[in-house]
Amino acid sequence: MKVSNALWKDELAGEMPEDLAREIDIFETELALRKQGKLDERLFAETRLRRGAYGQRYDNGQRHDGKKVQQIAYPSGELTKGPNTMWDAPGMQRIKIPGGGVNPEQLETLAELAEEYSDGIVHVTTRQDSQLHYVHIDDTPTLMRRLAAANITTREACGNSVRNVTACPYAGVCPDEVFDVTPYSCALSRFLLGHPDCQNFGRKFKPAFSGCSQHACALTNIHDLGLIAVERRENGEDKRGFGVYVGGGLGAVPYQAKLFDSFVPPEELLPLAQSIARVFARHGEKKNRNRARIKFLVHDLGIEKFKELVLEERKTLPPDPRWTEYLKGAEESHEEPLRPPGELSAPAAGPFERWLKTNTRPQKQEGYAVVTVALPLGDITANQLRALADIVRRFTKGTVRTTVEQNFVVRWVSRSDLPEIHQALDAVGLAEPGAGTIIDVTACPGTDTCKLGISSSRGLAAELRKQLDEKSFQLDEAVQNLHIKISGCFNSCGQHHVADLGFYGVSRKMGGYAVPHFQLVLGGEWGHNVGSYGLPVMAIPSKNIPQVVTRLTERYVSGQKNGEHFRDFIKRIGKVELKNMLDDLTRPPADKTDRSFFRDWGDPREYSLGDLGVGECAGEVVSSTDFGLAAAEREVFEAQLALEDGEFEQAGKKAYHSMLQAAKALVKIEYADVPDDPAQIVQEFRTRFYDTQKFFDPYAGGKFAHYLFAAHKKSDVSYTAESARFLVEEAQLFIEASHSCYNRLPAPAAV
Amino acid sequence: MELQHVNVKLLVENPGEVDLEPLIPIFHRWIQDQVCEELLLDVADYRHVEAGPGVVLIGHQANYSVDNADERLGIRYNRKAALEGSNQDRLKQATRAALAACQRLESEPSLNGRLRFNGRELELFINDRLLAPNLEATRAAAESDFQTFFQKLFGGNDFCLSYGNGDPRRLFSVSVRTPRPFNAADLLNNLAC
């Protein structure tokens, strides 16, 4: 869409890390191939998802406009970027922020991209990522290049891959932590990014690090792989390690992560994660998307059997120097303050006092505080991001992170600077108090942009924020400390299970019309890295939810005994009492002319489920062989381009390499760890596919395999115009034959 | 230089009186009736963000919004798709689209006449940092295009250009003020000549 897309690649040449640059070039070629119909839409969907380019509501080319379903006449016509996903439909771009760590320059880059490719807003997610909405797929390679130049990647931000490795945003400064988990989370993120053992999952895989077990800042219990810092005494010395938990997850039915090992030393962290990934890839469900997360595998096998498989796998891993190399210097401090420590010179008063109470917390380093920048619904404008970058530079050495509560935290602020930083944030609308309180509502995108959204989670969150903010001064302290989390559907992206008051979108028919509802979920424990999950209580029309919150909180204030926690109060009064308390709110209004009930928050259209689409959270089941063959096609395409440009040597090399890619893709079916060495690939291919005649075409027999053998034999010879042209053609045929062979093979049995 | 992805923002009168909530059903209606030349797709509500994009009507080729960036409330047209033609053609297209949207909003009964173009001030942005970095050189290169275009827009009447925020991180923009007020219809007529 942008005119400058053609210019940015040259503009940023040399400024991007080589691996990221190459990865984006590959994606750009895949876009071109898809446009030419040379790449299957399902495969393209998974490859774009693995670059963080996600679908959005209405991308199936239709939208209920409140009166009727409108067909959207996108200019690119029938061209798709995935099954039932129109090419021109605006999409969401997720951007990985490992551990939530960003620097001021990266904030500025995000601001630029939000303005130029999105709608001027950067959204912080519940997994510390950033998201841009309404992005055109044609703009994504440029957007990725600009991110790469700022050392940010979108690789594996979505799809069946290792997602953002999250970490406690207070790591390194929290008085309660065992040790700073930051370097370990960075090492794991770096190690698993693009790792061959993580390319064949049935679903996504989410790791998280926490520096302690008692707080909720990293929510390790809801993760596929949760790592909690622990120390133990060995030979008179404190030795660092991790409590390792596996198989946690939210979704429709939440699972608590199970303890895998109470102490894993740092040097075993990466190989253990690799072994877990391999077991998940090999044994995890692939066909039934609803049971493909690792939580089901752990549950079905039992933690002991799962552990046994992982430890067996661990023994087979060839040593990798990165296991320890990436952890070098982990025990040293990595952040420094800009200014000397200090204390407030005068008592706080007015708005500053309230902000100080809710939006700052002391660091373990005396005289410093962490400042929370509370973002309404996780949203921040481009101008605010630039201002935040300036503020971070002015008061710190660039120490800022995102949080799972969709906020930013600025670390290492001298306490004597707190009045000044409050003033600076206030000047740009970023000093809203109430961080981490009932006002700081978390919500997933819901019906605003998500294809699976049933009710408007953001609309409800905005309304609750507004109403609670108006009376925040009157709210009892116990109520202020409650958490509200809202999901647009049962999939729990808004983490409704872990809140004191959780809601997820459902619908009900009333008088023949669909009415947006939310299921009320009570009893979740936010503390202890999510100590327990809440349970659904009843479904209530969306428009009555604010009254539900008011009744429950008022009743809690008047009925709590001896300072009991909200979840204990709810348990004590019981479901019957809850039902009596809220029953009248489950019905539509007596006034039949009141149509507001049939509309959702922030959406004037008559409510309909007609816009529900097929979600892309589960990605597409695409095997590593599918990917390998697609990579081979891409490479032979590049060989053709080189041929056209008269670069015969390059063309020949690429054609030969594309054949190796295809052969390797087939070998992987039987031998997952096939090395990259060309001689070994050819040998393995010969033994497993040629000698066994599995590769043989029903008509041409083993003819196409000989193209590979011949090309390999002559791989050290220079290519002429003629030999390069022959080889490109042979490579194309070999890849076609590889596809045919793959299609003839029986489907692997599900475990 | 090539001026693409032109944004035009018409500043409104008495911004304190304007309630953005009624814009949500209005923009949804515009989608139902596809009232603009662009393909209209969705409505994004950012009223909860201070000095933000306000309420945005998302289109394929362009977005329309009533935005409050820099705490300056205005009706904004954001051209996303590239346009053929000259710089004058592109400036004209974006300005016409913004003025047409302004006319529609001014005549919306549910807004009770509260959303009105102040007639004296508009802002123009180039939403592409590579084509138009916010630098003195860009100002020098674009000046004659702007002079020509605004001469036409204001029918030869006086106007004053100012290049506001010099922060190189921000979009290249120019602010235009006129001593006498114009209404949207006058300006559209001038562009039609």
HADDOCK unambig.tbl for C-alpha pairs under 7 A between the chains (distance, minus, plus):
assign (segid A and resid 1 and name CA) (segid B and resid 80 and name CA) 6.88 0.50 0.50
assign (segid A and resid 1 and name CA) (segid B and resid 81 and name CA) 5.38 0.50 0.50
assign (segid A and resid 1 and name CA) (segid B and resid 82 and name CA) 6.53 0.50 0.50
assign (segid A and resid 2 and name CA) (segid B and resid 81 and name CA) 6.64 0.50 0.50
assign (segid A and resid 2 and name CA) (segid B and resid 82 and name CA) 6.43 0.50 0.50
assign (segid A and resid 3 and name CA) (segid B and resid 82 and name CA) 6.04 0.50 0.50
assign (segid A and resid 4 and name CA) (segid B and resid 130 and name CA) 6.51 0.50 0.50
assign (segid A and resid 4 and name CA) (segid B and resid 131 and name CA) 6.65 0.50 0.50
assign (segid A and resid 65 and name CA) (segid B and resid 32 and name CA) 5.73 0.50 0.50
assign (segid A and resid 116 and name CA) (segid B and resid 127 and name CA) 5.76 0.50 0.50
assign (segid A and resid 116 and name CA) (segid B and resid 128 and name CA) 6.26 0.50 0.50
assign (segid A and resid 120 and name CA) (segid B and resid 53 and name CA) 6.75 0.50 0.50
assign (segid A and resid 376 and name CA) (segid B and resid 48 and name CA) 6.47 0.50 0.50
assign (segid A and resid 376 and name CA) (segid B and resid 49 and name CA) 6.67 0.50 0.50
assign (segid A and resid 379 and name CA) (segid B and resid 49 and name CA) 6.99 0.50 0.50
assign (segid A and resid 380 and name CA) (segid B and resid 49 and name CA) 6.91 0.50 0.50
assign (segid A and resid 381 and name CA) (segid B and resid 52 and name CA) 5.95 0.50 0.50
assign (segid A and resid 429 and name CA) (segid B and resid 50 and name CA) 5.67 0.50 0.50
assign (segid A and resid 462 and name CA) (segid B and resid 48 and name CA) 6.95 0.50 0.50
assign (segid A and resid 604 and name CA) (segid B and resid 25 and name CA) 5.56 0.50 0.50
